[in-house]
Structures are given as C-alpha cells and as structure tokens.
Amino acid sequence: MKVLGHLTVQPRLPERIGRLGDLSYDLYWTWKPDARRLFRELHPEAWERSNHDPVVVLREVDQARLEAAARDPAYLELYDRVVARWDAYRERDTWFRTVAAEGGVPAPRFAYFCAEYGWHESISLYSGGLGVLAGDHTKAASDLGVPLTAVGLYYPEGYFHQRVADDGSQEAVYVRVPPEDTPFTPVLGPGGERALVTVRLFGRDVRVQAWRCRVGLVEALLLDTDVAGNDEEARRLLARLYGGDQRTRIGQEVVLGVGGVRLLRALGLSPTSWHMNEGHSAFMALERCRELVEEGRTFAEAREVVAASTVFTVHTPVAAGNDAFPFDLARECFDGYWEELGLTAREFEDLARADHGWGEAFSMTALALRFSSGRNGVSALHGETSRRIWADLWPGVPEDEVPIGHVTNGVHLRTWMAPAVQDLVAEVLGEGWLDAADDEALWEPFRGVDPARLWEVRRALKRQSLRFLRRRLARQLVRHEASAAALRGSETLFDADSLTIGFARRFAAYKRATLVFRDLDRLHRLLADPDRPVQLVFAGKAHPADQQGQGLIAHIHGLSKDPRFAGRVLFVEDYDMAVGRALTRGVDVWLNNPRRPLEASGTSGQKAAVNGVLNLSVLDGWWPEGYRGDNGWAVGGGRVYHDEERGDAADADSLYTLLEQEVVPLYYQRDAAGPPAEWLRRSAAAIATVAPRFNAGRMVKEYVRRFYLPASARGRRLAAGDASRRLAEWRARVERAWQGVAVEAGLASPEVARAGDPVVVTATVTAPGWSQEELAVEVVYSRSADGLRHGLRAVPMLAGPAAGEAIPYRAEFVPELSGRLAYGVRVRPVNDLLAHPQDAHAVTWAG
C-alpha cells in the first residue's frame, strides 16, 4: 500500500456551542478551571495526550461527541456560565482606566519584549522562571486592562522535553509542534496579507513573519523565520529555545529586538514606553535609534529619546546567565548596521562593552542598561546585588546610588493558586477578593481561617497532586521497561500521610539541588523515622550543555534507588508548568537553598506559599522580603560566604537542624482531633502574608506607576522640540569639559561631636565654564564600615560669593547617624532632563 498524502477533516462545532473555537484561541482558559473543563470533557484522552491543548481537542473530537455535548443540559449550563464570564471579563471596567487618566499620557501603549513566555504547559515557549514570569506578567496586565503588547519568538520545537534514563542521565528530546496545534493565528498586515518584515543577519536578508496570541485583553506577537524564501539556516534559526551556538543566539536576539520593532511599525503600533525583560531584547533599543537617525536626528539625540522611554529588567546575577558575545561575532552579525546609526565599528562595540569576568565582550546587559532610563532587579536583594555588579558603568557613584531599583516579582494568583484554595479564601474574605488581592489589610482575617477547613483543602490538594505525580512516574518506569512489580509499586509511591518536601527548579549549580544530601546518615535518620516519615520530591531540567547540572540530576536519581532512600527520594522527569502546579500545591514544604545572593527572585516559592505550603529557604531572592517568622523558615543567617565549601557546610547544617528540631516535629504535632494546629496556623499565615505582596497584579501595577507611565512621559518630553538635542549637546559638553572640575574640602568643626551638635564642612569648587546653577555640591556621609557605599546620607552645600573661578561652599548640619562616620564631598552636573541624577555619568570627589 502506498500513502499518497494526508488531509485533515475538522469537526464542525454545533452552533449552540460555537464559541468554543474562539475560546480555545484565548489563553483566558489557562487560568479558568471551568473553561478548561469544557474542553477536557469533550475528549479526555486527547486532552491528556496533547498536554491539555484545547485546539488539539477540538480538532480530534468526534462530530457525534460535539453534537451530544450541544444537547447535554449539564454541559450547556457550564458552557453558558463560562462564556458569560468570558464576555464580562472582556467588557468590564478595569484598573488601568483610572490610572491612565491620572498619568497624563495620551493614548499610552506599552511594548513588552521577552525571549520566552510560559503561559501553559501545552505551549512550550519557556525554559523556566523567566518565561513563566513573562506569562504571568501578560496575564496580570490583561486582568488590569493595561494596554500591553507582548513581543516574543515562536520556537516550533520549543524547549526540550526531559527524559531521565535508568542510570540517571538526562536526554533532551525535541518535539516539533506545528502552528495549527497552537492557539496562534497569523499576523496580517493592514491589507489582510501576511505581515512580513526583513532583518539583516550575517550579510543576508532574513524574512520574518509572526503569530498572534491572545492572552485575555493582551496581544502577544511571536516572530517566526520559518518563511519561504529564507535559506535553511534562517528557517532553522528559531527552531529551538536557547538552542544552538552563540551565532544562533545572537541571530535570535536580532530577530527579537530589530524584527520586533519593525513588526510593530508594520502594524501601525507606536508604543509610548518599551520594556526589555532581560538583555535578550536589547537590540530593540538600537533599532529604534536607527529609525530616529533615518529621520534626521543625530545618534546622540536618538539615544536620549530612546533611553527616556525604555525600561529594562535585569535578571540573573550569575555571569553565565547574561548574554555576551565576542566582538568579532557582533561585527560579523551587524556588518554595516553601525553605519546606519552614524557610528564607526569601534563606537558600535563600545555601546555594549563590558567585562563579565572573562575579559571584555559585547554585553547585552550592559547595552540594555546604557539605553534605558528605568532599570530594575526582581527583588530588593537582587536590586542591591545588581547595583554592585554593574556599578562600573557609573564610575564614582556609590553602590547605593547606582540607578537600578527593584520590582519584586509576583505570581498570577488565578493561575497558581489552586481553585480549592481560591474558594476557601472567598469563604473568609468575600467573593470580590481577587479584585483587591494586593490589599494587605484585606488578608488579615485569613489568619483566623478554620484550621479544619484548611486541613481538608490541603489534604485534598496533596492527594490530587500525588496521583498526578504517580502517573508521571509510572510513565517513566514503563519507558525504563520496569518489572510488573515495580509498576505496581509506583501506585503506592508518595505517601499522602508523610511530610512531603518539594524541590523543583532549573538544575544550575548555584541552586544547590543536592545540598540536603550533604550528610546522608543524618538525612537517612530524618527520612526513615517510622513515627515521623519524610519524603523528598525533586523535579527540574539542566540545560543540555550544562554537564554539572545534569550530574546533579543523576546523583539524585541514583540516591532514589539506594535502599536507604528508596520510596523516600523521588525524581519526577520533564519538569513543566503542570508538574510545577502539582508540586507547589501538593507538597507540605518548599525547599530552596541557592548560594546567596545568586537567586534573583525565585517565584516557585511564592506559588507554593499562596497554596499554604511552607517555605524552607535560604534568605535569598524574594524570601528576605517574604519571611515573617511565622510563615515558614529561614535557612542560615542571611550571610554571604566567599568560601563556597564553608557556606555549603553551614547552610546544610542549618537545614538539617531546622528539619530535625522544628519542621518535622511541628508537622507531626497533633492533638486528639488530628490536624496539626500550629502547622496550619503557619500555613494560613503563609497565604495571608505572601498572596497580597507577591502577586503579579501588584507587580504590574508597580511597573505601570513607577516605570511605564514615567517612561512614556519622559519619551514624549525628549521627542518633542529640541529637548533631545539640548540633552545630547549637554552630555557632549560634560564629556569634553568635566575633567576640568576640581573640589577641595575639609571639616570646619571638631572631629568629635556630640549627638545633636551641628557639623560644618567647607569646600572650594573650581569649575571653569560651569555656573553655580549647573552644579550640585554635597556632603555625603555614612558609617565608616560602609565606606560611602551603603547607607548614605547626602547634605546639599550652599555656595558663597565666587572668587574668580573658585566657588566656596559650606554646609552646616546635624548628622542623622552616630558613631564613627566616613564623609566626603562631591560635585556633579545637573540637568532637569535626566531621568536619574547619576545618569550624568560625571562626578568629582574631593581628595
């Protein structure tokens, strides 16, 4: 027999349930359990096989089943309820309408660029936390009515699926998903034709098309180079997320940054602020500069306009996590592009020049920092760490004043908080709680939730999640050709009555997945106590090129087969959002033990906490802000160890001690009625303290108020009139003339003062060509141990009559600090067009 070809026959939706088709193409269903149920009930087998993809379900369901559903009163009742809520969601009044009116920016539109998006397990365009954060960001923007357009890349093979062999080795499996199996539709131009733009890569033109993805009220545009007319290399460029070598990576990032801007222009979109989420999208700023140069501005003017309206979120503080390319590769990729910017090749390289620890390179993070005016890390500690890491880009500026702030990450509650927990919260707080989820006072009553009800919900979630994990493990065992006895044994793995500790994240070395295995005898005593049993569940992927991370997986897998730990240590393969939901809802304790301060945020712990799971975590990422003493445990004392071995030993000992003396005893501390009352008090506190402060709605509101609207206003101001020219000329003047500025200063009062006594500091500034109005002269002081890096206080100095070019200054003040203090005097130029005073990149210190 010879197959001539294939065709697809699509079932026809009955008119009565005809809107299922549109609903399947709106990711609104990803955070609405009833909407997902509509598709799951039509074809459960296709639902599971497709990793919960409504588009596949509607293609594979029998016509007879659709006709039956259209006559089923119960199904129709569910359908009508879901559709009515969907319509109401899209038509409701939103938070942003009020905020926009206050912001004073006409027709605001925010562009959000990211290399990966984690919306749902059926859409494999994410590798881990960055993508899931971006997915949650777009979902929360939809909830709030924020006019956001997301820009990303379409990877037909996505990120790899993980298979763990019987010996623990990781195999990366790629599965190509055709666009027709996704909730994406082609992006069309104004005339109804397929929208196409072109980018130049390595001396050749590459055609770029795009796919549209609806995330509630937010539109996402995913760029695609698998286009007729491109050569094979170009068509394969975006095949895989984070696949290929550096040549592939820089090519992908050109498509994202340059191609993304060109696509928005082709669609007639003119964002008022632009958000680069991670350095992958930094080329977006260069393309916008090129546009302005083409319109007649100088590059210096264009840079001011672009930076004014650009926001950049820096992520991992680990050097390897920040893309940097050899200069010769960047020159080859961008050959001729710098001429369109009005630059030489050397000037082009200098835009991104930085040292990541292995010599100077073309740094995407440095490029993004230099072309943005709003910059932030993703937790308070990460903001502090980022200021330290990137301080060299602001010479002479104390670390505390490096203009990188923070917006702590949050999670989309509708996605990550289990429906049963949402229902329980509604019982206590009332039905409208989701609309005011970031109101901390609203959550206080939840601390008093009925422990029996909370225990009932937690137990049900645990049983549900353990069933899911057993299915995953059984599938793994079948592939390993396990015996019938082993398969039967998998049905009883994961004891619902045992204290269950979960660990799931990317397997990078700094996250220390194996820290809990540092002392196997001590761990064995913990896990094997017949009266207080404990089980550990692990999941996570190591990048295919990360041999060290893969070794950690093999080590844990090997221990799971060790007779001492069999059935007590388990590794679940192919970590994705579905496994993440099961673990963050179903375990009792969430373990996180990175080397401080290398965890930027770590949102998995937030997902666990909003479900009543208690965090057992190093004080890194978001946890220093989230830990309240009664809502989890802090591993270690918040120290940073420069000796990794010493730090690992100290943190492991702290972890074991907490487990032995607090965590395990508390879980098994039961009264006659059964539920562990004190444990549940902490569980309720975890929900009440984490949900309002670490939800994505709060996060997006911060971005809008502190970054998007101010950047939009700055962009308008710099684009109007001659503001950009004036600022560019002022910067050129600073670069040319600032080296002539000098300052001498000293203490004009005793070196020892009593608290409350005034201190007098005098200075003489010589600033040829600069007027007093153009200068800010300040006394800066801090505790001696901080050395004018942290905990700064600044006091303006007042000018006296000038004597020729020398200007005297004096400050009399009462120090706000006591003890031994360090002080200094500095002078810097001021310009009201700057977004941040230190963005003058010029400061002179006395002495």
N, C-alpha and C positions, 0 to 999 in steps of 0.2 A: 504493500500500500504506500502511496506517495501523497504527502500533505502538500497541497498547492499554496496554502496560505491560511491566515486566521482572520476571523472577524468577531466583533463583539456585538451582542444583542443586549441593549439596555432595557431593563424592565420599565414599564410606563407607570408613573405614580398616579393613582386614582385622584381625581380632583379633590375629594374630601380631605385627603392628607397631602395635597400637592405641594405644600410649603416645606415639606421635609427636605426637598432638594436645596432650596435656598438656605435653610438652617444648617445643612451639612457643610456649607461653604462659609459659615460664620463661626469663628472659633469661640464665640459666646458659649457654645455647647461644652467647651472644655472645663468650664467652671460651674456648670449647671447639671447636677446629677440627674434630674428628671429628663433633661434634654438628651443626655447620653442613654438613658433607659429606653427612650423611643427607638433608638437605632439597635441597641443590644437585643431588645425583644423581637425585632424583625428577623434576625439571623444570628443567634448566639455564637455559632461556630465561626462564621466569617468575622464577627466582632473580635473574637479572641485571636484568630489566625492573623488578622491584619493589625494586631496591636491596638485595637479599639479605634478603627478608622471608619467613620460614617460614610465616606464617599465609596469605599470598597463595599460596605454593606449594601448600599442602595444599588450598586451595580450587580451584585451577586444574588440578591434575594429573589426568590421565585415570584413570578407575577401573581400566582394564586395566593401566596402569603400576603402580599400587599393588598389584594382585594379583600382577604379575610380581615386584615387589620382595619381597613376602611369601614368594615361593618361591625367591628368589635366595640361595644359601648365602653368597656373599661379603657381600651386603648385610645379611643376617641376623646374620652374625658381627659386623659393625660395629655394628649396632643393639643387639645384646645387650651388647656391650662398653660402648657409650655409656650405655645405661640402667642397667647395673650400677654404673658410676662415678657417675652422677647420684644413684642411691639411696644409695650410700656417702657421697657429699658431704653429703647432707641428714641422714644419721644419725650422722655421725662426732662424736667428742668435739671440742670447739672451745676455742680460746684463752680466750674470754671466761668460760667456766665457772669457771676458776681465778681469774681476775681479779675476777669478781663476788664470789666468796667472800671475797677479801681486802678488797674495797671497803666492806663493811659496810652496803650499801644494800639493803634488802629489795625484791625484785621490781623491779629497775631497768628503765626503759623510756625510750629517748631519741627525741625528735622532732627531725627534721632538715628545715628549711624552706628551699626554694630555688626561684627563679622559673624555672629551666631545668635540664634533665637531658640529658646526652649519653651515652646507653647504646650507641647503634648508629646507623649511617647511615640505616637504614630507619625510624627514629623521629625525626622532625625537630623535636625539642623543645629544641634547643640552638642557640646562635649561635656559640659559641667556647669559650674556655678555662674560663670559669666553669661552663658546663653539663657539659663533659667532666670537669672536676674533681668535680662533684657525682655524675656517673655512676660515676666511679672510686671515690668515697667509699662509695657504696652497695654496689658490688661487693666492695670490701675488707671492709666491715662484714659482708657475707654470709660471706666466707671465714673471718673470725674469730669468727663466731657472735655478733656484737654485736646486742642487741635494739633495732634501729633501725627507726623508721617514718618514711619519707620523705614529705614533703608538697610538692606542686607544682601546676602548672596544665596543663590539656590545651588545646593550641592546634591546632584542626583543620587550619589552613593552615601551622602551624609557622613556621620561619624561611624566608626567601626562598631560592629557587634562583637561582643567578647565571648569567646569560648575558652573554658579552662579545662585542660586535658587532665587525665587521671594522675599525671605526675605534677600537676600544678602549673604547668607552663601555659601562658596566655597566647591564644591565637586570635588575630584580628580578622574578622570576616566582614566584607563589604557587600551590601545588597543594593542594587540599583533600583530606585523607586521611580517609576515614570510619573510625569506630572499629572496624568489622568487619575492616579491613585492618591492624589493630594487635594486638599481644599484650595487649590490655587487656580486662578484664571489668567489668561494672557492679558498683559497691559497693552492697551490700544492707544494710538495717537488721536489727536483731535478729529481726524477724518475717518476714524474707525479702522484704520490699518494697524498692523502690529508695530508698536513703538520700537524703534531701533536707534541706538547711538553708537558711536565709534570711539575707542580709545587706542592710543598708540603704545605698543609694548615691544621692546627689543627690536625696534626698527620696522615693525609691521603693524598694520591696522587690524584691530580686532572688533568685530561687530558684537554688540551687547543688546539682548532683549531682556524682558523682565516678566515676572509673575506677580499677580496681585493676591494678597492675602488679607481677608477682613478679620480683624480682632475686635469684635463689637463695633464701637464707633471709630476705632483707629484703623488706618490703612497701612499695610506693610507692602513694600515693593522689593522683590527679590531678584537680583540681577543674574543673568544666565548667559554663558558664552557658547553653549552648545547650539550654534546657529549655522545654518547653511551659508557657505561662503568663507567660513573660518577654516584654517588648516587644522590638522588633527591635534596638534599641541594646544592650540587655542580652545578647541572644542572640549578637551580634557582638562583644561586649566582649573575649572571649578568642580571637577568630579567629586572631590572629597574634601571635607572639612579638615584643615590642618594636615593635609596630605602633601607628599612631595618634598622637594628640597627648597632651599632659600629662593631659587629662581621662581619656583611655583608660588611661594608665599608672597614675594614682592609683587608678582603679577596679579595675584588675587586681590592684594590691597590696592593696587592701582585701579582695578575694576571697581572695587567698592568705593574708593574715595573720588576718583576722577569720573568714573562711569556713573556713580550715584548722583553727583551734581548735574551731569549732563542729562540724565534721565529726568530729574525733577524739572529742569529747564524745558525739556521737550514736552513735558506735560503741563507747562504753564504755571508751575508752582514756584513761589518766591518766599521761602521761609524767612521769618524775621530773626530767629536765632537757630543756631546749629549746634547739636550736641554730638561730640565724638566720644562714644563709650568704649574706652580702651584705645591704644595707639594704632590699632589696625586700620583705622579710618582716617588717619592724619592727612593723607594726600588730598582729602576733601578741601582742606584749607588752601592748598597750593592751587587747585583748580579754580577756586573762587577768586584767588588773586589774579590768575591768568585772565579770567573774564574781565576784571576791572582794568588790567593793563591794556587789554584789547580795546576797551572803551576809551582809553586815553589817559588814565592815571599812571603815575609812576609806581614802581613796585613798592616803594616805601609807603606811599599813600594807600595803596591797595592793602598792604599788610595791616595798616591801622584799622581800616574799615572791617576787614575780615576778623581780626582778633577781637575787635569790640563786640561782635555778635556771636562769638564762638565759646562754647562751654566744653571742657574736657574732664572726663573722669578717668583718673589713673587707677589701675587695679593692682596686680600682684607686686609686692616689694622684692620678689625674687628676681635676680638679674636675668635668668634664662627665660622668664615669663614676659620680658619686654623685648619686642622685636627690634633687632638692629642688624643692618646689612653692611657688607663690605662696600667701600666707596666705589670700587670699580664695577660692582654689580649694579649699584644705583645709577651710575653714569651710563652703563650699557642699556638699562631699562628705560631711562628717561632721555636718551640721546636727543638733543635738540630742544627738549621741553624748556630748559632753563633760558634759552634764547627768547622764547615767547614770554617769559617773565621779565626780560630785560636784565638778566644776570649772566655772569660767567659761570663756568662749571664749578670753579672753586667757591664762588659765592653761594651757589646752589647747595653744595655739600655742607657749607657752614651753617645752613639753616637747620640741619639735623645733627650737627657734630656733637658727640658726647662720648664719654668713656663709661662702659658698663662693667668695667673691671678687667677687661682683657685687651685694652687698647681702644683708641678712638674708632668710632664706626658711625654709620648713618642710622641714628636712633629715632625710631618712630615716636617714642615717648617724649624725647626732647623736642622733636618737631612740633608735636601737639601742644606741649607746654609753651613754646615760643609763639604759637599762633592762636592762643586763647586768652581771654581775659577773666573767665570764670573757671576755676580749677578746683577739683575736689578729690579726696580719697573717699573710701566707702565705709569708714568707721572713724571714731575720734582718734584711736590709737594709730590707725593706718594713715590718717591725715598727718599726724605727728611724724610717723616714720617716713612718709613721702617728703615732708619738708626737709628732713635730714638727708635723705638720699639725693634729692635734686637741688640742694642748697647751692651747689657750684654754679648753677645757672643764674644765680643772683649774688654775685661777688660782694662781700662786705655787708650782707644783710644777715642779721641774727636768725637762727633757725626758726624761732617763734614767729618771725615776721615774713618768712618766705610765703608768697601769696598762693598757698594751696590750702584750702579749707577741707571740710568733710561734710558729706551727707551719708549718714549711716544707712546701709541697705535695709530693706524690709521685704516681706513676702506677701504675695497676693492671698489674702485670707480665704476668699471664695474658692481658690484652687487648692490650698494646702491644709486648711482646717477641715477636718472630717465633717461630713453632714451631721453626724450624730452629735458632735461637739457644738456645731453651729446651733442645732436645735436646743441643746442644753443651755447655751448662752442666751438664746432667745427666751427661754423659760425664766431666766433670772433677770435679764436686762430689758426685755421687751423686744417686740418684733423689729423696731427700727434701728437696732444697734449697729448694723453694718454701715449705715449712713453716717455714723458718728464714731467709727471704730477707733479713731486716734484721740478720743477724749479720755484721758487717764482717769478722771474722776468718775466717769460712767462705769468703769470696770470695778471699782472698789466693792460693790455688793457681791461680785462673783466670788470673792474670797470666802463668803459665807454660804456657798452652794452646798446643798445637801450631800454629805460625803457618800452616802449610799447610792445616790443617783450618779455621781461622778464615777464611783467604782463600777457601777453597772455599765456605763458608757465605755470606760477604759477597758474593762474585761471583754466587752463585745468587739471593740476595735482590735484588741490583741488576738482574739480567736480568728477574726476575719483576716487579719494580716498574716497570721501564721499559716492559715490554709493556703493563701496565695504563695507564700514562700515555699511551702511543701511542694506545690505544683511545679514551681521553678526548679527545685532541687531534683524532683523526680525526672523532669525532662533532661536535666544534666546527667543523671545516672543512666538513663536509657541510652544516651549517646556514648557513655563510657562502657556500654554493654555489661552493666552490673547484673549480679545474680538476682533471681526472683526474691530471695530472702532480703537482699539489700533494698530492693524496690519496696517490699512490704514494710521494711524498717523505716523507710522515708516517710511513711504515712503517719508515724508517731513522733517524728523529729519535731523539735520546737515544742517543749512542754509549756502549755499555757499557764501553768501554776508556778513556774520558775521565774525568778527575777531575770529579765532579758535585757542585755546591754547591746545597743546597736552602734555600729561604726560604718558609715558609708560616705565616700568622697573620692576624689581623684587620688590615685596612689602615687603621689610625689614624695620624695624622701623627707622633705621638711615637715610633712604632716604626720610622720612617725606612726604609721599604722600598726607597727609591731611593738610599740612601747610597752603595752600591757603584758607582753611575753618576755620581758627582760629577765624576770626571775620565775622560771617555770615551776619550781617547787612551791613557791609562795602562791602562784596562781592556781596550781592544782588543789591546794588546800582550800582555796576560796570556792572553786567551781564544784568540787566533789563533796562538799558538806551535805550529807543526806537530809539534814533537817532544814538547811537553808541553801538549796541548789541555785546555781547561777549559770546562765548560758550566754555566749557571745556570738553575735551575728555580724558578719562583715560583708560588704559589697563595695565595688569600685573598680575603675579601669586605670591602667597605666598606659601612657602614650606608647604606641608601637615602637618608638625609638628610645624609650626610657627603660633600659635594661635593669637599672636599680629598682625602679618601681615594680617591674614585673617580678623581680626577685622577692620582693615583699609579699606579693600575692602567692607565689609558690611556697614561701615559708609558712604562711597562714594555712594554705591548703594542706601542706604536709602535716602540720600540727592537728588539723581536723581529723586526720587518720591515725594519729598517735593514740594508743589505747588509753592513755591517761585523760585525753580530751575528747575522744570520740563521742559524738552526740552533744557535746557541750561547747564546741567551737565549730562554727559553720561558715562557709564562704558561699555566697549566692552570686552566680555569674551574671554578666550582661546588665550591669547597673544602668538603669534609665529612670525616667520620671515615675513610671509605675512602681518599680522597686523602691524608689525614694518615698513615694506616698505610703507604701506598705510599712516601711521601716519607721518613718517619722511619726506614724500614727500608732504602730503596733508594739514597739518596744517600751520598756519602762524607763530606761536611762539612755541618754545620748552621749556618747563618748567623743571627745575632740581634744587631741593633745599635740598640736603643732609646736614647732620651736618658736617661741615668742621672739620678735614681733613679726613673723613671716606670714601670718594669716591675715589677709586683707580684711575680710568680714566673716565669711563662714555662715551663710544663711540656712544651712541644713539644721543647725541648732535652733534657729528661730522657728522653722517649720515644726520641729519636734515639740518645742515649748508651747506653741499655741494649741497643741493637742493634749497638753497635760503631761508630756514626757519631761523628765527632769534632766537638765544638762549637768554633766560631769566633765568640766572643760578647763583647760589652761586659760588664764586670763589674757586672751588674745582676740583679735578681730572685734566682733560686736560684744563679746561676753563681758569685758570690763564695764560697759555701759548697761548691760542687762542684768548682771548678777546683783542680787539684793540681799543675799544671805539666807533668805527663806524660800528661794525658788530654784535651787539647785546647789551645786558645789563647785568651788574653785580649786583646781589642781595647782599646786605650787604657790609661791607667794608673789607672782607677778614680776619675777626677776628675769633679766635678760642675761643668759650665760654666753660668754665668748668661747668657753671651752665646751664643745658640744657633748663630749663624753660625760663631763661633770653635770651638765644640765640634764642630760637624759637620765642619769642615775638619780638626781634629786627629784625630778618630776615623776619618775617611776615609783620611787619610794612614797611620795605624796599620794600618788594614785592608789597604790596598794593600801596605804593607811586609811584613806577615806573609804575605800570599799570595805575593809575589814571592820572599821570602827563606827562608821556612820551609815553608808549606803545600804549594805546588806542587812545589818540589824534593823534599820528603820523599816525596810520593806516587809520584813517578817515580824514586825512588832504588831501583833494583832490582839484585839480584845475578844471577849466572848462572842460578839456579834460577827466577827470575821474580818471586815475591811480594815486595812492599816490606816487608822485615823490621821496620824501625824504625816504619813506619806501623802495622803490625799489633801491635807492642808497645804503642803508644799506644791502639789500638783495644781491645785486651784490658784495658788499664788503665781505659779509659772504662767498660767493662762492670763491672769488678771494684770500682770506686770509686763509681759512680753507682747501680747496682742496689740495694745494701743500704741506702743512706742516703736515696734519693729514690723509694722505692716507697710505694704507697698503704697497704699493711699497716702499715708503720712510722708513717705519718701518722695513721691511725685509732687505732692503739694510743696515740699521744700524746694525741689528743683524749679518748679514754676515760679515761686515767690522770690527765691534767692538768686536764681540763675537765668531762667528762660526770659522772664519779663524784663529784668535789668539788662540782659544782653540784647534783647530786642530794642530797648530804648537807646542803649549805647550805640548799637549798629545804625539806627536812624540818625542819631546825632552826628556820628562820624561820616556817614554817607552824604549828609546834607551840606550844602555850601562848600566852604573851603576848610572845614574842620580837619579833615584827614591831611590836607596839605600842610596846615599850620602845625599839626602834631608831628608829622614826618620831618618838617623843617626843624622843629624844636629838638627832636631826637638827634638829628644830624649835628645840630649845634652842641648838644650835650656831649656827643661823642668827640667832637672837634675841640671843644673849649673847656670841658670839665677838668681836665688834668691840671689846669692852672689854679684850681681852687685849693686853698690850704686853710687849716684851722689849728690854732694853739689854744690850750685851755688849762685851767687848774682850779683847785679848791681855794676859795677865798674865805673860808671859815675853818675852825679847828677840825682835825681829822677824827676826833672823838666827840660825838654829840649825844645829848640825852634825847630819849624818845619825846617827840613833840617840839623839839627845838628846830628852828629853821636852819637850812644849809644853803650856802651861797656858792655858786660856781660861775666863773667868768671865762670868757673866750674871746679870741680875736680871729675874725674870718677875713681872709684875703681872697676876693673873687673877682678878678678882672673881667669886665664885660657883663657882670651879673648884678642886677638890682636887688635890694633887700626883699622886695616883694616876690622875687623868684626863688628865694631860698627859705628852707626850713632848717633851723638850728635847734638842736635838742640835747638835753642831758638824758642819758639812758642809764638806768641802774638796775641791778638785780642782786640776789645773794651771791657771795663770792664763789660758792661751789658751782653756780650756774654759768659763771664766766661770760655774762652778756649774751647767752644763747637762749636761755629759757627764763620764764617768769619775769619778763621785762616790765619796767615802768619807764615812761617817757615824759619829760617835762619840757615844754617849749621855752626857749630862751628869747628874751626881748632885746632888740637892737638899740644901741645908743647912737649918738652923732658920729658919722664916719670921719676918719682922719685920713684923707687921701683914699687909697684903695682898701685900707684896713677898716673893718667894721667891728666895733666892740659889742659883745653880747653878755647878758647877765641873767641868771635865774636864781630866784630865792624860793625855796620850797621846803616843806616838812616831809621827809621820807615816809612812805606808806609801809616800809619794811623796817625791821630791826635786826640787830646782829651785824656781822661783818658783811659789808656790801662792796660790790665792784661797781664802778661807774665809768662812763665815757662820754665824750661829746662828739656829735656828728653833725654834718651839714649835707643836705640833699636838695636837688632841684625840685620845684613843684610845678605842676601843670594840672588844671582842673579837667583836662580831657582824659587823664589817666584813669583806668578802672581801679587801680590799686597804687598807692604812693610808691611802693617799691618796684613797680614796673618801669620806673625811670631808669633802672639798671645803672644808677650812679649814686655813690655815697662816699664821703670822705670823713675819716675819723681823726680826731686829734691824737697826736703821738704816733 
